[in-house]
């Protein structure tokens, strides 16, 4: 007989009350990661998808492997709101409602799908259980009727409360493969260290047109177990000149403060992207816009798109800003890290370059890295060059990270590199199409070891699962 532990929600995650559309407030917090959802009033029956529809079905240790797989979901940040939740199946689909019937579908990334696939947690009928209110219909909750799952209007009855309550149990089909390192759709990871601890700053993915609005921070001591520090900057309330396209954050430190560099676009229909910088006293924010205007204006420099900022600080304390899609640019930052001499900006575009410049130093040798091809292509990949200074000249060394089709890994790119503190052990963080059903807007973040040959060249990284 399988013992099904009910996870203590309040001890796993610090909750944050979220006001839903219509004024309802969520009261429970869920741990992200793989789980199975068991009915409160039908013990032994779990939320499972079959033929695209969601239902309650009996699952036991003797059930077929596919049944166990279909009864397992990954709890992730809500596609429509980070304070709520979405539920991703082992096949990469999302639980959503359509005409108030619960089913699983591929994430299209549009606003309607994201809202239909987002649910906010409220306390369930018994201690430790949870009910799931619709994000866009806050007066409705997921409940079972004759073991089929529907989105029904809340009724103030004991029967309804029981029918709409679930326990979060250990997953029937635990994930055995490595990655993603953080559950959900996150890309463009900037991995760094502050004070001996790892910090990860990704772009939030899963949006049509990559139109996400906020950034989160995660931290870890071992690159395996991550703490979610929540939203650290949101274009909506925090940035006056940008509303969407919250892309490719990078964080640097100086002067006892932390500086978040980011890309942003406006909601006016103007597709021009610009670069901003925000500041905080903590690596986990909150960050505030340091200038109240872009650091690099769209069109300020001819050619290329102003996205994908990255800052490298040399051993002498001098920091350099790199950015650009189509054209790579670099410039020395002033000591305040929020200004530079525009006349000193130089083009450093290597052959094959598309976007995502990244610079680091090892053993006196400088490395300029970048992504080739389009992020929607399975051939998105990372190449690099070496040089004798942060501004080159550069010698192209070729591709060091690419797809691995025999493992189902595609679109490996937009990376960052970090050295384990006090060692010569290096890691590369990057995104890939979500396995198994990802694409250019459904991507996930992973980390692999990065090793060097005696001459300083980087050995090709073999993506792992």
Buried (B, 14 or more C-beta within 10 A) or exposed (E): EEEBEBBEBEEBBEBEEBEBBEEBEBBBBBBBBBBBBBBBBBEEBBBBBEEEEBBBBBBEEEBEEEBBBBBBBBBBBBBBBBBBBBBBBBEBBBBBBEEEEBBBBBBBBEBEBBBBBBBBBBBBBEEBBBBBBBBBBBBBBBBBEEEEBBBBEBEEEEEBBBBBBBBBBBBBBEBEEEBBBBBBBBBBBBBBBBEEBBBBBBBBBBBEEBBBBBBBBBBBEEBEEBBBBBBBBBBEEBBEBBBBBBBBBBBBBBEEBBBBBBBBBBEEEEEBBBBBBBBBEEBBBBBEBBEEEBBBBBEEBEEBBBBBBBBBBBEEEEBBBBBBBEBBBBBBBEEBBBEBEEEEBEEBBBEBBBBBBBBBBBEEBBBBBBBBBEBEBBEBBBBBBBBEEBBBEBEEBEBBBBBBEEEBBBBBBBBBBBBBEEEEEBBBBBBBBBBEBBBBBBBBBBBBEBEBEEEEBBEEBEBBB
